[in-house]
Amino acid sequence: MKQVNQKKSSSFEKQKIKAKILRFCVLFCSIITLGLLAFMLGYILIKGVPHLRPSLFAWKYTSDNCSVMPALVNTIVITFLALLIACPLGIGSAIYLVEYAKKGNKFVKIVRMTTETLTGIPSIIFGLFGMLLFVGFFHWGYSILSGSFTIAIMILPTIMRTTEEALLAVPDSFREGSFGLGAGKIRTVFRIVLPSAVPGILSGVILATGRVVGETAALIYTAGTVAQIPENILGSGRTLAIHMYVLSSEGLHTNQAFSTAVVLLVLVIVINILSSSLAKKISGVGNNGK
């Protein structure tokens, strides 16, 4: 009995040591991640905030003021149009795959494999595709519309996969309870399942939005680099990321490039805050409805 107890105590001590080592590794990785994030944010803010001036937000761009306002407006428009195109397609496709498609369906497997493949394709490939299809074949030219459709195709797999995972995370008991109360399939999906999956869906939308806001390669070949607000969506215009890239590549307006990075950072933070608050509100409405 003593030998058995000694073995148990020794194995317990080994497990405690392993747990402590694992906890230290996780804590160390977290500290490194937070440190890198803090360093990056601090570097951008220190370099960019001192050069934020009212002339930087002039409505028209000139070589003197290097205004970010046209790029900011173009970024918001392209992001809105891209999400307007990609979200219904991505969320609708995920609903079909999770709620309506039969399990083990070969078509579903092909769709999932395709979306995973599209997720790993470099953005410049999407840019070349958009240039050939939207700019050349459809004759939309270098325009906001061409850039929006190209970006929509690029973020579609992300929205689709995150929505699918969010729907799969909803317990089956929610569906069974809804069916037991006499609700139909459509009512169950849109009144019970979707509100419960909203936080996960919006997390994918936030990731997609961040990719749109920070994209350069795909938009250079489709939306163009004109530093102005176009009269309509068939006009060319640059986004904040392209604006920052052009300023830094020229080497003449490095300070304004850092200021643009600050504006871009603030825009991403604002979008995340608004999306999080929207997710809480929708989830609250869904829970009250239940």
C-alpha positions in Angstrom: 0.0 0.0 0.0 2.8 2.4 0.8 4.4 1.8 -2.6 1.1 2.4 -4.3 0.6 5.7 -2.3 4.2 6.7 -3.1 3.6 6.1 -6.8 0.4 8.1 -6.7 2.0 11.0 -4.9 5.0 11.0 -7.3 2.7 11.0 -10.3 0.6 13.8 -8.7 3.8 15.9 -8.2 4.8 15.3 -11.8 1.4 16.5 -13.0 1.7 19.6 -10.8 5.1 20.4 -12.2 3.8 19.9 -15.8 0.8 22.1 -15.1 3.1 24.9 -13.7 5.4 24.6 -16.7 2.4 24.8 -19.1 0.9 27.8 -17.2 4.3 29.6 -17.3 4.5 29.0 -21.1 1.0 30.3 -21.7 1.6 33.3 -19.5 5.0 34.0 -21.3 3.3 33.8 -24.7 0.6 36.1 -23.6 3.1 38.6 -22.3 5.0 38.5 -25.5 1.8 39.0 -27.6 0.7 42.0 -25.4 4.2 43.4 -25.4 4.4 43.3 -29.2 0.9 44.9 -29.5 1.8 47.6 -27.1 5.1 48.4 -28.8 3.4 48.6 -32.2 0.6 50.8 -31.0 3.0 53.0 -29.0 5.3 53.4 -32.0 2.5 54.3 -34.3 1.0 56.8 -31.9 4.3 58.4 -31.0 5.2 58.8 -34.6 1.8 59.8 -35.9 -0.1 61.8 -33.3 2.3 64.9 -33.3 1.7 65.3 -37.0 -2.1 65.3 -36.8 -3.2 68.7 -38.0 -6.5 70.2 -39.3 -5.0 70.4 -42.8 -4.7 66.6 -42.8 -8.5 66.4 -42.7 -9.2 68.8 -45.6 -12.0 67.8 -47.9 -9.7 67.9 -51.0 -6.3 66.3 -51.3 -3.3 68.4 -52.4 0.5 67.7 -52.4 0.8 70.2 -49.5 -1.8 68.9 -47.1 -1.8 65.2 -48.0 -5.3 65.0 -46.7 -6.7 61.6 -45.5 -10.3 62.7 -45.9 -10.8 61.4 -49.4 -9.2 58.1 -48.5 -11.2 57.8 -45.3 -14.5 58.3 -47.2 -13.5 55.8 -49.9 -12.5 53.3 -47.2 -15.9 53.5 -45.5 -17.7 53.3 -48.9 -15.8 50.3 -50.1 -16.1 48.5 -46.7 -19.9 49.1 -46.7 -20.4 47.9 -50.2 -18.1 44.9 -49.7 -20.0 43.8 -46.6 -23.3 44.5 -48.2 -22.4 42.0 -50.9 -20.5 39.4 -48.9 -22.6 39.2 -45.7 -25.9 38.0 -47.2 -24.1 35.5 -49.5 -21.8 34.2 -46.7 -24.4 34.0 -44.0 -27.0 32.5 -46.3 -24.6 29.9 -47.5 -23.7 29.0 -44.0 -27.3 28.7 -43.0 -27.9 26.3 -45.9 -24.8 24.2 -45.1 -25.7 23.9 -41.4 -29.5 23.9 -41.2 -30.7 22.5 -44.6 -28.0 20.4 -46.3 -28.0 16.7 -45.5 -25.1 15.4 -43.5 -22.4 13.7 -45.5 -23.5 15.5 -48.7 -20.7 15.6 -51.2 -21.7 19.0 -52.4 -21.3 20.4 -48.9 -17.8 18.9 -48.7 -16.8 20.5 -52.0 -18.2 23.9 -50.8 -16.3 23.7 -47.6 -13.0 22.6 -49.3 -13.5 25.5 -51.8 -14.0 28.1 -49.1 -11.0 26.9 -47.1 -8.9 27.1 -50.3 -10.1 30.6 -51.1 -9.2 31.7 -47.5 -5.5 30.9 -48.1 -5.2 32.6 -51.5 -3.0 35.7 -51.5 -4.9 39.0 -51.9 -2.9 40.0 -55.0 -4.4 37.0 -56.8 -7.8 38.4 -56.0 -6.6 41.7 -57.3 -5.5 40.3 -60.6 -8.8 38.3 -60.9 -10.8 41.5 -60.2 -8.8 43.5 -62.7 -9.4 40.9 -65.4 -13.1 40.4 -64.6 -14.6 43.6 -63.2 -12.1 46.2 -64.6 -11.6 44.5 -68.0 -14.5 42.1 -68.9 -17.3 44.1 -67.3 -15.7 47.4 -68.3 -16.2 49.0 -64.9 -12.6 50.4 -65.0 -10.6 51.2 -61.9 -13.5 52.1 -59.7 -15.0 51.8 -56.2 -17.4 49.2 -57.6 -14.7 47.0 -59.0 -12.8 47.2 -55.7 -15.9 46.4 -53.7 -16.8 43.3 -55.6 -13.2 42.1 -55.5 -13.0 42.6 -51.8 -16.4 41.0 -51.3 -15.1 37.8 -53.0 -12.0 37.9 -50.9 -13.8 38.1 -47.5 -16.7 35.8 -48.4 -14.9 32.6 -47.2 -14.1 34.2 -43.9 -17.7 35.3 -43.2 -19.0 32.0 -44.4 -16.7 29.8 -42.3 -17.1 31.9 -39.1 -20.9 31.9 -39.5 -20.9 28.2 -40.0 -18.9 27.6 -36.8 -21.2 30.0 -34.9 -24.3 28.1 -36.1 -22.8 24.8 -35.2 -22.0 26.1 -31.7 -25.7 26.7 -31.0 -27.0 23.7 -28.9 -29.4 21.4 -30.7 -31.7 21.7 -27.6 -32.6 25.3 -28.8 -33.8 23.9 -32.1 -35.6 20.9 -30.5 -37.4 23.2 -28.0 -38.5 25.5 -30.8 -39.8 22.6 -32.9 -41.6 21.2 -29.8 -43.4 24.5 -29.3 -44.7 24.3 -32.9 -42.4 26.7 -34.7 -41.4 25.9 -38.3 -37.9 25.6 -39.7 -37.6 29.2 -41.0 -38.9 30.7 -37.7 -36.5 28.5 -35.7 -33.6 29.5 -37.8 -34.2 33.3 -37.8 -35.8 33.7 -34.4 -33.8 31.2 -32.3 -30.6 30.0 -34.0 -29.4 33.2 -35.6 -29.8 35.5 -32.6 -27.8 33.0 -30.5 -25.1 32.9 -33.1 -24.8 36.6 -33.6 -21.6 37.1 -31.5 -19.8 34.5 -33.5 -21.1 35.9 -36.8 -20.1 39.4 -36.0 -16.7 38.3 -35.0 -16.2 37.0 -38.5 -17.6 40.2 -39.9 -15.1 42.2 -37.8 -12.3 40.1 -39.1 -13.5 40.6 -42.6 -13.8 44.4 -42.0 -10.3 44.5 -40.7 -9.1 42.8 -43.8 -11.0 45.2 -46.0 -9.7 48.3 -44.2 -6.1 47.1 -44.3 -6.1 45.8 -47.9 -3.8 47.3 -50.5 -2.8 44.7 -53.2 -6.3 43.8 -54.3 -7.5 47.4 -54.4 -4.5 48.9 -56.3 -5.5 46.7 -59.3 -9.2 47.4 -59.1 -10.1 50.6 -57.2 -7.0 52.6 -58.3 -4.9 55.1 -56.5 -6.6 58.4 -57.3 -6.5 60.7 -54.2 -10.0 62.1 -54.5 -13.6 61.3 -53.6 -15.2 60.0 -56.8 -18.6 61.4 -58.0 -20.1 57.9 -58.1 -19.1 54.3 -57.4 -17.8 54.0 -61.0 -15.0 56.5 -60.2 -11.6 55.6 -59.0 -10.3 56.3 -55.5 -7.7 55.2 -53.0 -8.3 53.8 -49.5 -6.5 54.7 -46.3 -4.1 51.7 -46.6 -3.3 52.6 -50.2 -2.9 56.3 -49.2 -0.4 55.3 -46.5 1.4 53.0 -48.9 1.8 55.7 -51.5 3.0 58.3 -49.0 5.6 56.0 -47.5 6.8 54.7 -50.9 7.3 58.2 -52.2 9.5 59.0 -49.2 8.5 62.7 -49.2 5.6 62.5 -46.7 6.7 60.0 -44.1 5.2 61.9 -41.2 1.8 62.1 -42.9 2.0 58.4 -43.5 2.3 57.7 -39.8 -0.6 60.1 -39.2 -2.6 58.1 -41.7 -1.7 55.0 -39.7 -3.1 56.6 -36.6 -6.4 57.4 -38.4 -6.6 53.9 -39.7 -6.0 52.5 -36.3 -8.7 54.6 -34.8 -11.1 53.6 -37.5 -10.6 49.9 -36.8 -11.1 50.4 -33.1 -14.3 52.3 -33.7 -15.6 49.6 -36.0 -14.8 46.9 -33.4 -16.6 48.9 -30.6 -19.7 49.5 -32.7 -19.8 45.8 -33.8 -19.4 44.6 -30.2 -22.2 46.9 -29.0 -24.4 45.8 -31.9 -23.8 42.1 -31.1 -24.8 42.7 -27.4 -28.0 44.5 -28.5 -29.0 41.8 -31.0 -28.3 39.1 -28.5 -30.4 40.9 -25.9 -33.3 41.2 -28.3 -33.0 37.5 -29.2 -32.9 36.4 -25.6 -36.0 38.6 -24.8 -37.8 37.1 -27.8 -37.2 33.7 -26.4 
